[in-house]
Amino acid sequence: MLSTRVAVQELLWYVAMMQPKSLPAGSSTDISVRRLSEPQRRLSEIHAEALYRPVPPVELDDDGFVYRDGRVSESTRHGESLAYGLYAAQSLLAHLPDALVASDLAFLFERDNPHAVLSPDLMVVLGVGGHHRLSYKLWEERKVPDFALEALSVKTWRRDVEVKPGLYRDLGVPEFWIVDLLDKLPAPIVGRRLNDAGVYEEIPVSPSGGTRSDVLGAELFLEDEVLRFRDLKTGEVVPTYTEFRQLHEAQARLAERRIAELEQRLRRSEGQQGR
């Protein structure tokens, strides 16, 4: 009896979470009960073409859910953009220790369906904790990602553009982004934000040429065909790891020169005093 009650409570939570934020006129206010009484198609059925298809060899956790596969990088540009995106997003959200920033993490959204899985190229979830996970299970975390980004790849770009936005929208992901590294779209960065009616609206390009993410507090843009983030607080572009190392080394060399100059001045001063 207890397990049945828990299962019903979890189902009610899932159904309630998937409701649109506003209902059309004349709709029943008790939509959770109405939907439970009617046969419903799962999101995994409605958006079957949007689901991630693991690449063998596939590793499963103890419950039979995928958490690792044989996926490889699309290209050096693709890999460089996503590596930078992960590092930059972590840097931008470093002041929020409870934020999860992940790349290619299996996002599972139906408890009894191991095939209901997405694998965003970059995913940000605020308020759930940044601890280690094998995968992100919606029924355990009880929060959809706040930010999801897909960088177009040669084999799956049509699915990213035409199919996945509908699933991310129905899941209620507030921001969904597409980075076009293949010149398939009119704009290299396409950002969408969920409005109060549960519909994605395209985020306009700012005068600086970037597209603003409220979740990251940054503008996304391409520079030399590689993804970059501009911090809205400082107006500065988040450096790559290589750029950060070069800056750090340059600052260290400058500090060493200044110390050497000060030591030289001190020796001269001591020599003059000893005369």
WOSULBEL-V317732 format. One line per field, one symbol per residue. phi: phi as a letter, one per 40 degrees, with the letter a starting at -180 (. if undefined). A space follows every 10 residues. Layout:
phi: ???
This chain:
phi: .ccccccccc cccccccccc cbbcdgcccc cccccccbcb ccccccbdcc ccbdbdcbbb cccgbcbaac cbccaccccc ccccdccccc ccbccbcccc babfccbbbb dbbcccbbad cabbbcgbgc ccbcabbccc cfacdcabbb ccbdcbcccc ccbcdccccc cgccbbbbbc cbgcbcbcbb bbbccccgbc bcccccdcgb bcbcccgabb abbfgbcbbb cccbgccccc cccccccccc cccccccccc cccccccccc ccccc
